[in-house]
Amino acid sequence: MMQKKLHIKVGDTVRINSGESKGQEGKVLAVDREKMRAVVEGVNIIKKHVKPSASNPQGGIEEKPGSIHLSNLMLVFKGVASRLGRKLDDKGKLVRYSKKSGEVIKQ
């Protein structure tokens, strides 16, 4: 089965459109293509209870970023949140571009 192309990639800066973290920005750390979710740095922090182990004898409560559905994320390009489009460049390669400014997004 072919994977769907997503508007968000690892390393992009995104703004959250809805939910508890609305308005916050952060860098995308990971993308789960199956579940259509992304982990954004410093956003949607969850607490996970960790049992004591050999590597962590104390155990305790660990904080880490949880995932957010891709529909709630918007790419930030040059400080402005914008929708994305895809078009063929002069070399025949499919590139992402900002629909607000029309500029090609390079990564």
Helices and strands as residue ranges (DSSP letters): E 13-16, E 25-32, E 37-40, E 45-50, E 60-65, E 67-69, G 70-72, E 73-77, E 80-82, E 84-88, E 94-98
